[in-house]
């Protein structure tokens, strides 16, 4: 399993201040967003919850079972985030919540006008002369995902800002929320282009570059080659790629190589050294360090787990 990054714990509500044992709510209101802290202290099932605005949620403690979008239910654990559109009702189960083992989840609801302003900013700034025109928008085909380092840091920062008494907290929250939204949008954009890269490889410069990378994962992919494929200079290429996806070309290449490595490690006949070479890594030790950083275990341990 990929490494999770956990949001810093928030103090639980004092027992004397609890108004209810299921989804007890604390609220911090700011100009463009609202921080909600939900806690449950007893088992309950099929509890509905609806937000009037777009919402970013992140689990802090315990476990929930989530039912939404007419999709199969899923477990929701600390180190994970779920995003939801406005007015989407979710139904939640609390199968393990007790006084000694409560669930705790935060939810940032974000004003629709603020969302539109952020999307307009992206459409004006990131659709540069080098970029294929992209109609930036929030998507919900990937609504449940593990927190990465950047996402976790921003959520931690926003929780501190929203719960503070600083007179400038609205200004600080505005800057951090905009960055959080942009990172989510970039991640969704990467997922969309990556999903389309094989069927629409000539649809745009972005599709073409990602298709080329994935067709040559097992080879030495030079940055100069990618620049030529994109018809961009080296400096412009790096900025263009990072603006569109929020990660560098090397980070994307390594991410895709690690996906391939996990497939190859499922076969016990493949040694770690062979997998490293087959995935385009020239240095097995570098491959092992990268794999452990992303997955939390070494390739050898991962292979043993897969074979059980």
Secondary structure, DSSP 8 states (H G I E B T S, - for coil): --------------GGG-S-SSSEEEEEE-SSEEEEEEEE-S-EEEEEE--SSEEEEEEEESEEEEE-TTS--EEEETTEEEEE-TT--EEEEESS--SSS-EEEEEEEE-HHHHHHHHHHHHHHTS-TTS---------SS-EEE--HHHHHHHHHHHHHHTS--TTHHHHHHHHHHHHHHHHHHHHHHHHHHHHTTTSTTSSHHHHHHHHHHHTTTS---HHHHHHHHT--HHHHHHHHHHHHSS-HHHHHHHHHHHHHHHHHTSTTS-HHHHHHHTT-S-HHHHHHHHHHHHSS-HHHHHHHHH-
